[in-house]
Amino acid sequence: MLSEDTVKQLVSLPCFMSNASKLAYMLHQANLDASQELLLELLDHRLKSWSNDDVTLAVQRDLPSLKWRIKYARLDLVRKAVRDVNRELEKASMVAHMEPQASNEAETLEALERLPELFKNKSTQRWAESVLRVGKRESMLQFGQTPRQFNSKLVKVCKYARQHRQPKQPNSHTKELGLLKEWDDLMANESTSDSDIQAFINSHQDYIDEVIINSPQVAYQGRLIKDYAHAGRDKYVFANLMAKREQELKEKDIDE
């Protein structure tokens, strides 16, 4: 259990405040609410095994191990929120006699980014954004809709989106496959050192984050990213994850 003073130091860290601000934006919340959620997530999960002294020392020394735990706690919360939204969307689609579409976090976030180019009407943009962010029930309250009105609007919006979406481009995974080919070449070269692999990770850190974040097999995610040479067993787990991802993309391109 952290002392009140340690908690104050933790939430005052620039890294914590920055991640709380990002979380507030992603979840459409007030900064104070997002900060509270992030703190609880840290205490319940990412810092659960840390003592008060451990956290105090990490804050005082501005340790990277604390920073990445804060970052991944934020991403954990975003993942949970997106899963909840997807469940709401599937229920809404079924109620509207539509076939529910499988979705994932990346697709939902991409949909949010594409709303302005897809819908020119600002009111429709706001409605669609609300559905993606907070789900059916909250959106009905915000826009004063009955279930029947919501379902009717959902049918019209989905029909419009299907009619105006851009056709899928062939080889949609070309860029990612190119990155994975670069990884393959690196691993196939007998002269490749841990420093070379660390340089690759540093150059593609956002992508590497996405590869490992959903895998409980990686025991020490922060160490793997920041200190590959001493990542131990996680080196082999990471290599397997990269190979698995490449195989999945190749199979997707064949299916498409």
Long-range contacts (C-beta under 8 A, 24 or more apart in sequence): 1-52, 2-43, 2-47, 2-52, 2-55, 3-52, 6-52, 6-55, 6-56, 6-59, 7-39, 9-56, 9-59, 10-39, 10-42, 10-55, 10-59, 11-35, 11-39, 13-59, 13-62, 13-66, 13-70, 15-66, 15-67, 15-70, 15-71, 16-70, 19-70, 19-71, 19-73, 19-74, 20-74, 22-74, 23-74, 23-77, 23-78, 26-78, 26-81, 27-77, 27-78, 27-81, 27-133, 28-133, 28-134, 37-77, 38-70, 38-73, 38-74, 38-77, 41-73, 41-74, 41-76, 41-77, 42-69, 42-70, 42-73, 45-73, 45-76, 46-70, 46-72, 46-73, 46-76, 64-222, 64-226, 65-222, 68-221, 68-222, 68-225, 68-226, 69-222, 72-213, 72-221, 72-222, 75-209, 75-213, 78-105, 79-105, 79-214, 82-108, 82-109, 84-135, 85-132, 85-133, 85-134, 85-135, 88-131, 88-135, 88-136, 88-137, 89-131, 89-132, 89-135, 89-136, 91-136, 92-131, 92-135, 92-136, 92-150, 92-151, 92-154, 93-154, 93-158, 95-147, 95-151, 96-151, 96-152, 96-154, 96-155, 96-158, 97-155, 98-154, 98-155, 98-158, 106-210, 108-132, 118-161, 118-164, 118-165, 119-157, 119-160, 124-157, 127-153, 127-157, 128-157, 168-256, 170-256, 171-253, 172-253, 172-256, 173-249, 173-252, 173-253, 176-207, 176-249, 177-246, 177-249, 177-250, 177-253, 179-204, 179-207, 180-242, 180-245, 180-246, 180-249, 183-242, 183-246, 184-246, 187-239, 194-228, 194-229, 195-229, 197-228, 198-227, 198-228, 198-229, 201-225, 201-228, 211-238, 211-241, 211-242, 211-245, 212-238, 212-241, 215-241, 217-241
